[in-house]
Amino acid sequence: MTGNPLVKPYDPAWADWFSALREVLAEALGDACLSIEHVGSTSVPGLAAKAIIDIDIVFPLGGLDGVIERLAAVGYVHAGDRGIAGRESFDLIDAQRKANLPSHHLYACPEGNAELARHIFLREWLKRHPDDVAEYARKKFLLAELCDHDRRLYADVKAVALDRFFQRILASHSGEVQSGQ
């Protein structure tokens, strides 16, 4: 194991990191977005994670151009959907901002998007099911160890290795996910 593990125990500071990022994004986006959601493992109290904040900007249907324009003004570049239809990715290229903001992944999804609904559902599910949080954390620590804490290898393997875990949750509640409950 390396001295700087890839997956870390939950850190309450992650909520503060999101708040700082949300403030910057909300100011830049104004009425171009409907909400800014903290998603992914760092959004679930008690869940181990990579110390990278995942954010989904929710925008009105047809509003992607406005999001792209406003994010460009604060140093982000639109990077396309990266293979997930309806979830647009953004990279922070402004070096000064990058140095002053917490590490994060930024996505934008139109309201009603299936990927957005999945993110929100899983976040809320895990917040209410500590046994699943513990199981997910165990699996993540094991995978990180097996991948020798290599970030790229971990990301490639994680999607496949943990797919069954998420499919079990999503399959038993597919109506809730589709309706955004």
Residue pairs with C-beta under 8 A, 6 or more apart in sequence:
1 145
1 149
2 148
2 149
4 149
5 144
5 149
6 50
6 144
6 147
6 149
6 150
6 151
6 154
7 48
7 49
7 50
7 140
7 141
7 143
7 144
7 154
8 48
8 49
8 50
8 51
9 48
10 44
10 45
10 46
10 47
10 48
10 49
11 51
12 45
14 42
14 43
14 49
14 51
14 53
15 38
15 45
17 42
17 53
17 102
17 104
18 38
18 42
18 43
18 53
18 55
20 101
20 102
21 53
21 55
21 101
21 102
21 104
22 36
22 38
22 55
24 74
24 97
24 101
25 33
25 36
25 55
25 57
25 71
25 106
26 33
26 36
28 70
28 71
28 73
28 74
29 36
29 57
29 67
29 70
29 71
30 70
32 59
32 63
32 66
32 67
32 69
32 70
33 57
33 58
33 59
33 63
33 67
33 108
34 58
34 59
34 60
34 111
35 57
35 58
36 55
36 56
36 57
36 58
37 55
37 56
37 57
37 58
37 116
37 119
37 120
37 123
38 53
38 54
38 55
38 123
39 54
39 55
39 56
39 119
39 120
39 123
40 49
40 52
40 53
40 54
40 105
40 119
40 123
41 47
41 48
41 49
41 50
41 54
41 136
41 140
42 49
42 50
42 51
42 52
42 53
42 54
43 54
43 123
44 123
44 126
44 127
44 133
45 127
46 130
46 133
46 137
47 126
47 133
47 136
47 137
48 137
48 140
48 141
49 140
50 151
50 154
51 103
52 103
52 104
52 105
53 102
53 103
53 104
53 105
54 104
54 105
54 107
54 119
55 104
55 105
55 106
55 107
56 87
56 107
56 108
56 109
56 116
56 119
57 67
57 106
57 107
57 108
57 109
58 108
58 109
58 110
58 111
58 116
59 66
59 67
59 108
59 109
59 110
59 111
60 110
60 111
61 110
61 111
61 112
62 110
63 110
64 88
64 108
64 110
67 88
67 108
68 78
68 88
71 78
71 90
71 106
71 108
72 78
74 94
74 97
75 92
75 93
75 94
75 97
75 98
76 90
76 91
76 92
76 93
76 94
76 106
77 90
77 91
77 93
78 88
78 89
78 90
79 88
79 89
79 90
79 91
80 88
80 89
81 87
81 88
81 89
82 89
84 115
85 115
86 109
86 110
86 113
86 114
86 115
86 116
87 107
87 108
87 109
87 113
87 115
87 116
88 107
88 108
88 109
89 105
89 106
89 107
90 106
90 107
90 108
91 106
92 98
92 101
92 104
92 106
109 115
109 116
110 116
112 180
114 177
114 178
117 177
117 178
117 179
117 180
118 170
118 177
120 180
121 170
121 173
121 176
121 177
121 180
121 181
122 166
122 169
122 170
125 132
125 169
125 173
126 132
126 133
126 136
132 169
135 165
136 162
136 165
139 161
139 162
139 165
140 158
140 162
143 154
143 157
143 158
143 161
143 162
144 154
146 157
147 153
147 154
147 157
170 177
175 181
